[in-house]
């Protein structure tokens, strides 16, 4: 089952765990598919309900738990949706691990990259068995409605009935709990007491459809509690008929999906963040590999490994800060760990505390790595008495960093730009920064600025 929890090889460890934990916590059966519709991840609730594992379900294996009478229709509708890129919704029964079937409302949304191309589909299956049973019973005779009254009254869902003039005629415990009005307060009042003023026209349209005998299913909208707070609800509204078949009112079943929406939005945000972070990392690695040169394969391998390790080091700082960023002093300390580090040692630092957002922190880590590598080969760190002073400021929404070497070998300006210098320049230019090198005889000075 653990193999099925790999969302994407490009996601960092923290994002995988956060996403998996978040989706495992919801009561719905959730899944993720690639752009073609082949599923490659399910949440814990899916496995608990179906009694399956990932190897049985991967790809299109989920069809095994669909009812034979519905599976062909569902697959055709799903494939058509995946082809057009439109959100998908359907209802069907799924087999549980004990062999029984329950009805589910399935909803799927596409996630696109910056270019608008679909990269994956995410979906949830919500158990609506009880809701379907209630809706079916409400369409039956008045006698059956009386038999179901106790179920309706105690349901977790909001179940309300109203006249064709929009006056509330019944109000169950679910409505009391969600909206804050007791039944005695609500019955006899217009349904608009729970509808924001800006959506009153919406209610008029609903009543018009009910009078025409139309049924409204899974309509998502905003409603308002007694204390004024607003919630997101999913509504199903059906006409109520008397024994003569005349429409006399409407039944409304609603579910508070505010938290579900919040979770879906959080999943979307995390997915976009993970995508953005992985692209940044890959872009930095690609730039480093493309700019790296060496006289031998082993030397090239060593230089690339060192630069990738610099990225890995700063990523450990991101994990500690839950991806808020990395503090500049810690980045310097990581890269200069093999040397004396402190105010009175070979490497001296002076500057305010600056928390760098992840993309800039990665660039700074690479820049410092190149400066340290150069200093250890040719500069102040190549001798036992050389020193480096690193100072910085963050005024005017700019990070100004000065790297000054002293007491090392005599410095001469290079005849051509080295690969390390090229990488530093690329890191600065790509982030709208600037870099200058001053090859003083007593030691090289590098000045770098980045916008914050």
C-alpha positions in Angstrom: 0.0 0.0 0.0 2.9 2.4 0.6 3.8 2.4 -3.1 0.3 3.9 -3.8 1.0 6.8 -1.5 3.7 8.3 -3.8 1.9 11.4 -5.2 4.7 12.5 -7.5 8.4 11.7 -7.6 9.1 15.4 -7.8 7.4 16.4 -4.5 9.7 17.0 -1.5 9.2 14.7 1.5 7.4 17.3 3.6 4.8 18.0 0.9 4.1 14.3 0.4 3.5 13.7 4.1 1.4 16.9 4.5 -0.7 16.1 1.4 -1.2 12.4 2.4 -2.1 13.3 6.0 -4.5 16.0 4.9 -6.4 13.8 2.4 -6.3 10.8 4.7 -8.1 12.9 7.3 -11.2 13.6 5.2 -14.2 11.2 5.3 -14.5 11.0 1.5 -12.9 8.3 -0.7 -10.2 10.4 -2.5 -8.0 9.6 -5.5 -5.5 11.2 -7.9 -5.0 10.2 -11.5 -2.6 11.3 -14.2 -3.7 13.4 -17.2 -4.9 10.3 -19.1 -7.2 9.2 -16.2 -5.1 6.3 -14.9 -5.2 6.5 -11.1 -2.0 6.3 -9.1 -2.9 7.2 -5.6 -5.8 6.6 -3.2 -6.4 7.8 0.4 -6.7 5.6 3.4 -10.5 5.9 3.5 -10.6 4.3 0.0 -8.7 1.2 1.1 -10.6 0.9 4.4 -14.0 1.0 2.6 -13.1 -1.3 -0.4 -10.8 -3.6 1.5 -8.3 -3.5 -1.4 -4.7 -2.4 -1.8 -2.9 -0.3 -4.3 -1.7 -3.1 -6.6 -5.3 -4.1 -7.1 -6.5 -0.6 -7.8 -3.7 1.1 -9.8 -4.5 2.4 -13.3 -8.1 1.5 -14.1 -8.3 -1.3 -11.5 -10.9 0.6 -9.5 -13.5 -0.7 -11.9 -13.4 -3.9 -9.9 -15.4 -2.4 -7.1 -18.0 -0.7 -9.3 -21.4 -2.2 -9.8 -21.5 -4.2 -13.1 -24.6 -2.4 -14.2 -23.0 1.1 -13.9 -19.3 0.6 -14.6 -19.4 1.0 -18.5 -21.5 4.2 -18.2 -19.1 5.6 -15.6 -16.0 4.8 -17.5 -17.3 6.3 -20.7 -18.4 9.5 -19.0 -15.1 9.7 -17.1 -13.0 9.2 -20.3 -15.0 11.8 -22.1 -14.4 14.3 -19.3 -10.7 13.6 -19.2 -10.5 14.1 -22.9 -12.2 17.5 -22.8 -10.7 18.6 -19.5 -14.0 19.5 -17.9 -14.9 18.8 -14.3 -16.6 15.5 -13.8 -19.4 14.5 -11.6 -21.6 11.3 -11.3 -23.3 9.0 -8.9 -23.0 5.2 -8.7 -22.7 2.4 -6.2 -19.4 1.0 -5.0 -18.8 -2.3 -3.4 -17.5 -2.3 0.2 -15.1 -4.9 1.7 -18.1 -6.9 3.1 -19.6 -7.2 -0.4 -22.4 -4.7 0.0 -22.9 -1.6 -2.3 -23.3 2.0 -1.2 -24.1 5.0 -3.4 -21.5 7.7 -3.8 -21.3 11.1 -5.4 -18.1 11.3 -7.3 -16.5 14.7 -8.2 -13.3 15.3 -10.0 -11.4 18.4 -11.0 -8.4 18.9 -13.3 -5.2 20.6 -12.1 -3.2 22.5 -14.7 0.3 23.8 -15.0 1.2 27.4 -15.7 0.7 26.7 -19.5 -2.9 25.5 -19.0 -2.0 21.8 -19.6 -3.7 19.2 -17.4 -1.1 17.5 -15.2 -3.4 15.5 -13.0 -7.0 14.9 -11.8 -8.1 14.8 -8.2 -11.4 13.4 -7.1 -13.5 12.6 -4.1 -16.3 10.1 -3.6 -18.9 11.1 -1.0 -21.2 8.5 0.5 -24.7 9.7 -0.3 -26.5 6.4 0.4 -28.6 7.9 3.3 -29.3 11.1 1.3 -30.6 9.1 -1.7 -32.8 7.0 0.6 -34.2 10.2 2.2 -34.8 11.9 -1.2 -36.5 8.8 -2.5 -38.7 8.6 0.5 -39.7 12.3 0.3 -40.9 11.7 -3.3 -43.2 8.9 -2.1 -46.6 9.2 -0.5 -47.5 11.3 2.5 -47.7 8.2 4.6 -44.1 7.3 3.8 -43.0 10.8 4.7 -44.5 10.4 8.2 -42.6 7.1 8.6 -39.3 8.9 7.7 -40.0 11.9 9.8 -37.8 10.7 12.7 -34.9 9.9 10.4 -35.2 13.3 8.7 -35.4 15.1 12.1 -32.2 13.5 13.4 -30.2 13.5 10.2 -26.8 15.2 10.1 -27.8 16.9 6.9 -30.0 20.0 6.8 -33.5 19.0 5.8 -36.1 21.8 5.4 -39.4 22.1 3.7 -41.0 25.4 2.6 -44.2 26.6 0.9 -44.2 27.9 -2.7 -44.0 31.4 -1.1 -40.7 30.5 0.5 -42.1 30.2 4.1 -40.4 27.5 6.2 -42.8 24.7 7.2 -40.3 22.2 8.7 -36.9 22.4 10.2 -34.8 19.5 11.4 -32.1 19.2 14.1 -29.4 19.4 11.4 -30.8 22.8 10.4 -30.8 23.9 14.0 -27.2 22.8 14.5 -25.9 24.4 11.3 -27.8 27.6 11.1 -28.3 28.3 14.8 -32.1 28.9 14.6 -34.3 26.5 16.7 -37.3 25.0 14.9 -39.6 27.3 16.8 -37.7 30.3 15.6 -37.5 29.2 12.0 -40.9 27.7 11.2 -43.2 30.3 9.8 -40.3 32.6 8.8 -39.2 33.2 5.2 -36.3 31.0 4.1 -34.4 34.2 3.3 -33.4 34.4 7.0 -30.6 32.0 6.0 -29.9 33.5 2.6 -27.5 36.5 2.3 -29.3 39.5 0.8 -27.0 39.5 -2.2 -28.5 36.0 -3.1 -32.2 36.7 -2.7 -32.7 36.6 -6.4 -31.2 33.1 -6.4 -34.1 32.0 -4.1 -36.7 33.5 -6.4 -35.3 31.5 -9.3 -35.3 28.3 -7.2 -39.0 28.8 -6.3 -39.8 29.4 -10.0 -38.2 26.0 -10.9 -40.0 24.2 -8.1 -43.4 25.6 -9.4 -42.5 24.1 -12.8 -41.9 20.8 -11.2 -38.1 20.9 -11.7 -35.7 19.3 -9.3 -32.3 20.9 -8.5 -29.5 18.6 -7.6 -26.1 19.3 -5.9 -26.4 23.1 -6.2 -23.5 24.7 -4.4 -24.2 28.2 -2.9 -23.7 30.4 0.1 -26.0 30.5 3.1 -25.9 32.5 6.4 -26.0 31.4 10.0 -28.0 33.3 12.7 -24.8 35.0 13.9 -24.1 36.3 10.4 -21.3 34.0 9.4 -21.5 32.5 5.9 -21.1 28.9 4.9 -20.9 26.9 1.7 -23.7 24.4 1.2 -24.6 21.8 -1.4 -28.4 21.8 -2.0 -30.8 19.3 -3.5 -34.3 20.8 -3.9 -37.3 18.7 -4.9 -41.0 19.7 -5.4 -43.5 18.4 -2.8 -46.8 17.2 -4.2 -50.0 16.3 -2.4 -52.0 13.2 -3.1 -53.6 14.8 -6.1 -50.1 15.4 -7.6 -50.3 19.2 -7.2 -47.1 20.9 -6.2 -47.6 22.5 -2.8 -44.0 23.2 -1.7 -40.4 22.2 -1.8 -38.1 20.0 0.3 -34.5 21.1 0.6 -31.6 18.9 1.7 -28.4 20.7 2.3 -25.0 19.7 3.5 -22.5 22.1 5.0 -19.4 21.6 2.8 -17.5 24.6 4.1 -14.7 22.5 5.6 -14.7 20.2 2.5 -14.2 23.3 0.3 -11.4 24.5 2.6 -9.7 21.1 2.4 -10.0 21.1 -1.4 -8.6 24.6 -1.6 -5.7 23.6 0.7 -5.0 20.5 -1.4 -5.0 22.7 -4.5 -2.6 25.2 -2.8 -0.3 22.5 -1.7 -0.3 20.9 -5.1 0.6 24.2 -6.7 3.3 24.9 -4.2 4.8 21.5 -4.6 4.8 21.9 -8.4 6.4 25.3 -8.1 9.1 24.1 -5.7 10.0 21.1 -7.8 10.2 23.2 -10.9 12.5 25.7 -9.1 14.8 22.9 -7.9 14.9 21.3 -11.4 15.6 24.7 -13.0 18.5 25.3 -10.6 20.0 21.8 -11.2 19.6 22.2 -14.9 21.4 25.6 -14.9 24.2 24.2 -12.8 24.7 21.1 -15.0 24.6 23.2 -18.2 27.2 25.6 -16.9 29.5 23.0 -15.3 32.7 22.2 -17.1 35.8 20.2 -16.1 38.9 18.6 -17.5 37.8 15.1 -16.6 34.6 13.2 -16.0 35.5 12.7 -12.3 36.2 16.4 -11.8 32.9 17.2 -13.5 31.1 14.7 -11.4 32.6 16.1 -8.2 31.7 19.7 -9.1 28.1 18.9 -9.9 27.7 16.8 -6.8 29.0 19.7 -4.7 26.5 22.1 -6.2 23.6 19.6 -5.7 24.7 19.1 -2.1 24.5 22.8 -1.6 20.8 22.7 -2.7 20.2 19.6 -0.5 21.7 21.5 2.5 19.4 24.5 2.1 16.4 22.2 1.6 17.0 20.8 5.1 16.6 24.3 6.4 13.3 24.6 4.5 12.0 21.5 6.2 12.9 22.9 9.6 11.0 26.1 8.9 8.0 24.3 7.2 9.0 25.8 3.9 8.8 29.4 5.0 12.4 29.9 4.0 15.9 29.8 5.4 17.9 32.3 7.5 21.0 33.7 5.7 23.4 33.1 8.6 22.5 29.4 8.7 23.1 29.1 4.9 26.5 30.6 5.4 27.3 28.4 8.3 26.3 25.3 6.4 28.6 26.0 3.5 31.5 27.1 5.6 31.3 24.4 8.2 34.7 22.9 7.4 36.4 26.2 8.3 36.5 28.3 11.5 33.3 30.2 11.6 32.5 33.1 13.9 33.2 36.8 14.6 36.9 36.2 15.6 37.7 33.2 13.3 38.8 32.9 9.7 35.3 33.4 8.5 33.7 36.5 9.9 30.1 37.5 9.4 28.2 40.7 10.1 24.6 41.5 9.2 21.0 41.5 10.4 18.9 38.4 10.6 17.3 37.9 7.2 14.8 35.1 6.4 15.1 34.4 2.7 12.1 32.9 0.8 12.9 29.5 -0.7 13.7 30.4 -4.3 16.2 33.2 -3.2 17.6 31.0 -0.5 18.5 28.3 -3.1 20.2 30.9 -5.2 22.2 32.3 -2.3 23.2 28.7 -1.3 24.6 28.1 -4.8 26.4 31.4 -4.9 28.0 30.9 -1.5 29.0 27.4 -2.5 30.8 28.7 -5.6 32.5 31.4 -3.6 33.7 28.9 -0.9 34.9 26.5 -3.6 36.9 29.2 -5.4 38.3 30.4 -2.1 39.4 27.0 -1.0 41.1 26.3 -4.4 42.7 29.6 -5.2 41.8 32.2 -2.6 41.9 33.0 1.1 40.8 29.5 2.2 43.6 27.9 0.3 46.1 29.0 2.9 46.2 28.6 6.7 46.1 32.3 7.5 43.6 33.6 4.9 40.4 35.2 6.1 36.9 36.0 4.7 34.6 38.7 5.8 30.9 38.4 4.8 28.7 41.4 5.5 25.2 42.2 4.4 22.3 44.6 4.7 18.6 44.4 3.8 17.6 48.0 3.3 15.4 49.4 0.5 13.9 45.9 -0.1 17.3 44.7 -1.4 19.8 42.2 0.0 23.3 43.6 -0.4 26.0 41.0 0.3 29.7 41.6 0.3 32.2 38.8 0.2 35.8 40.0 0.9 38.9 37.8 1.1 42.2 38.8 2.7 45.6 37.4 3.8 45.5 34.8 1.0 47.7 34.3 -2.1 48.3 37.4 -4.2 45.3 37.8 -6.5 45.4 38.5 -10.2 42.3 39.2 -12.3 41.5 36.1 -14.4 41.9 36.2 -18.2 38.4 34.8 -18.7 35.3 34.2 -16.7 35.4 30.9 -14.8 32.4 28.5 -14.6 31.8 29.3 -10.9 31.6 33.0 -11.7 29.2 32.3 -14.6 26.9 30.3 -12.2 27.0 33.2 -9.7 26.1 35.7 -12.5 23.2 33.4 -13.8 21.8 33.0 -10.2 21.8 36.8 -9.8 20.5 37.8 -13.3 17.6 35.3 -13.3 16.4 36.9 -10.0 16.9 40.5 -11.3 20.0 40.9 -9.1 23.5 42.0 -9.9 27.0 40.9 -9.1 30.5 42.4 -9.5 34.0 41.0 -8.9 36.9 43.2 -7.7 40.2 41.3 -8.1 42.3 43.2 -5.6 45.9 42.0 -5.0 45.2 41.5 -1.3 42.0 39.4 -1.9 39.0 39.1 -4.2 35.8 41.1 -3.3 32.4 40.1 -4.6 29.4 42.3 -4.3 26.0 40.8 -4.8 22.5 42.3 -4.7 19.1 40.6 -4.8 15.6 42.3 -4.6 13.7 41.1 -1.6 
